[in-house]
Amino acid sequence: MAEKLDKEAKKQAKKEKKAASKARRGQIFQAFHMQRKEDKALIPWMLGLLLGITGLVFLLGMWIGIEWFLLPVGIMLGVLAAIIVFGRRVQRNVFTKAEGQPGAGAWALDNLRGNWRVTQTVAATTHLDAVHRVLGGPGVILVAEGAPHRIKGLISQEKKRIARLIGDTPIYEVTIGTEEGQIPLRKLQSTLMKLPRNLKRGQVDALEAKLSALGNRGAAMPKGPMPQGAKMRNMQRTIRRR
């Protein structure tokens, strides 16, 4: 009986794995179709990289006398380069559409890669201005989005509120936007990565425990923008896994 149940479980797991694989392929195809319609340079870029890298590797093989052995390697490298360019152009397209929309910062923080502890909308206004709190190796990063004249006060208040609990732990301020001194949405990840690493993982855990007692203030913010083609977010994760 147990053996029969084990076989059925394996069969079900195999079926689920096959269905998940099919769903991923469908997401990639859908994202490619949408991106191709909006990005006329996508296919020329992908084909150019595929043919160019394959050709270079083939010529290298001819020079050392093993061109047919290196041809498959060249094709694989060309396909990999084309996939990377595809993923980056999709990502740029999604961030461009999200830029300036209410909740865009929350949406971007939800897609951060790495060991970041994000608490969305720790302070907000009824105009959908918001401050989000991010914990990580640098310390505390307050990420603000909205009208500059309103978020300045929000950040100042939130900074004072948490400084009482965390002592000398560094607090950084980042404002999302396209004006001078602000960080474009697409550069948020890289901006956070460039900050100095001041805390170890255990210290970040302790900091998170301290700040968990603080409640969020202000009006609720939307979870994030849903620009046309926003489902590409899942596709980006799929490409990174592949």
Sequence and secondary structure as in RCSB ss.txt:
>XXXX:A:sequence
MAEKLDKEAKKQAKKEKKAASKARRGQIFQAFHMQRKEDKALIPWMLGLLLGITGLVFLLGMWIGIEWFLLPVGI
MLGVLAAIIVFGRRVQRNVFTKAEGQPGAGAWALDNLRGNWRVTQTVAATTHLDAVHRVLGGPGVILVAEGAPHR
IKGLISQEKKRIARLIGDTPIYEVTIGTEEGQIPLRKLQSTLMKLPRNLKRGQVDALEAKLSALGNRGAAMPKGP
MPQGAKMRNMQRTIRRR
>XXXX:A:secstr
 HHHHHHHHHHHHHHHHHHHHHHHHHHHHHHHHHHHHH TTHHHHHHHHHHHHHHHHHHHHHHHT HHHHHHHHH
HHHHHHHHHHHHHHHHHHHHHHHTTSTTHHHHHHTT  SS EEEEEEEE TTS EEEEEEETTEEEEEEES HHH
HHHHHHHHHHHHHHHHTT  EEEEEESSSTT B GGGHHHHHHHS     HHHHHHHHHHHTTS   SS   S  
  TTTTHHHHHHHHHH 
